[in-house]
Amino acid sequence: MKLLRTVLMLILIASPLLHVRGALAQVPPHPPGSICFTHQFWCWASPPGKAGTPCSCPTPYGWVRGQLG
């Protein structure tokens, strides 16, 4: 019974951690349109453009679409 109570307490404590979508990266100060934001990360825009314009960030698995901000 004590083991069950301990397991339930660990699940209760750990459950909020399981729902975290991912850490948000700290974005440095930048002029508008110089950073491409994706759902999970950001990269420097090359070339920069108007904020809100579609863009892409390179990854080892290919390009990920985002939006300039």
C-alpha positions, -999 to +999 in steps of 0.1 A: +000+000+000+029+024+008+045+016-026+012+024-044+009+057-025+045+066-034+040+058-071+008+078-072+025+108-056+054+106-081+029+105-110+010+135-095+043+155-092+056+145-126+024+150-146+028+187-152+063+181-166+048+157-192+026+184-206+053+209-213+054+215-251+091+225-251+113+252-238+111+285-256+144+297-267+155+331-257+154+354-287+181+381-288+172+417-296+167+420-333+152+442-360+118+431-372+120+405-400+155+393-392+145+361-373+125+331-387+102+316-361+091+280-364+068+260-341+098+246-321+128+270-326+141+300-345+169+309-368+184+341-383+166+350-415+187+349-446+178+372-462+157+393-438+123+405-449+090+419-439+077+406-406+049+380-412+065+367-444+069+329-447+105+317-443+124+284-435+151+273-411+176+246-420+178+214-398+198+182-403+166+166-416+156+193-440+140+227-440+113+237-415+087+264-424+082+294-403+074+331-403+096+362-401+093+382-369 
